């Protein structure tokens, strides 16, 4: 059984837009948490490269060999989100 031609393209577009946004958001949060600066300065410094990172994430999704690898790159957002949002999660749970 062959897949329709629109399915891999749609998957890559979703990986680029949604996965790239999630990756960029999580990386920005992790950098803001890890940079040894005042919290406001760390968020500004972490946010500045986010525009270029989102562009690179979109390019990665279309340059990947197949749609699975595009989604695997977007899956890197999970550990980065854990780093960036861990203190907020503990605060809400406790």
N, C-alpha and C positions, 0 to 999 in steps of 0.2 A: 504494500500500500504506500503510495507516495503522498506527501503532504502538499496541500495547495501552496502555490508560490507566495501568496500574501502572508501566510502564517509566520515564516521566519523573519520577514521584513517587519511585520507588526511586533514580533517579539524583540527585535533589535531596537526598534523605535521606543518601545516601553522600557527596555533596559537602559537606553540612552537617557531618556527624559526622567523617568521615575527613579531608576537605579542610580543614575548619575547625580540626581538631586539628593537622594538619601546619602550617597557616599560623600558628597561635598558637605552636606549639613553635619554629618557625623564627624568628618575630619576637622571641620571648623570648630566644633564643640570640643573635640579631643585636644586640638592645639590650644584652644583658649584655656583649657583646664591645665595643660602641662607646661605652658610657657612660664618661665620664672619672672613674671612681671606683675604689676598691680592688675587685678582682675579686669578692670575696664580697658587698660592698655593691652592686655593679652587678647581680649576679644577683638579689639580694633586691628591688631597685628595679625590675628588669625583670619579675620574676615577679608582683608585686602587680597590675598592670593586666591580666595574662594571662587572668584569669577573666572580666573584662568583655569583653576582645577575643574570647574564644571565643564568648561569647554573641552579640556583634555579627557574627561570622563565620557563625554558624548563621542569624541573622536575614537576613544578606545572601544566603545560598543560597536562601532561600525568597522573598525580595523581588526577586530577579533576574528579568528578563523571560523567560528560558528557561534550561534546564539547562546549555547551553553556557556562558552567562555566569556561572552559579554555579561551574562548574569553572574558568573563566578567573580568577575571583577567588581560588580555591584554588591556582591555578598560581603565584601570587605567592610561594608558599612556597619555590620553587626558588631564586630569587636571594637571598632572605633566609637560606636554609639555607647557601648558599655563603658569605655574609658571616659567619654565626655559627660555622660549622664549618670554615672554611678552614685555620686554624692546626693543628687536630687532624688534618685530612686530610694536610697536608704532613708532620706529625710521623710519621704511620703509613707514608707512602710513602717517607720518607727515612731 
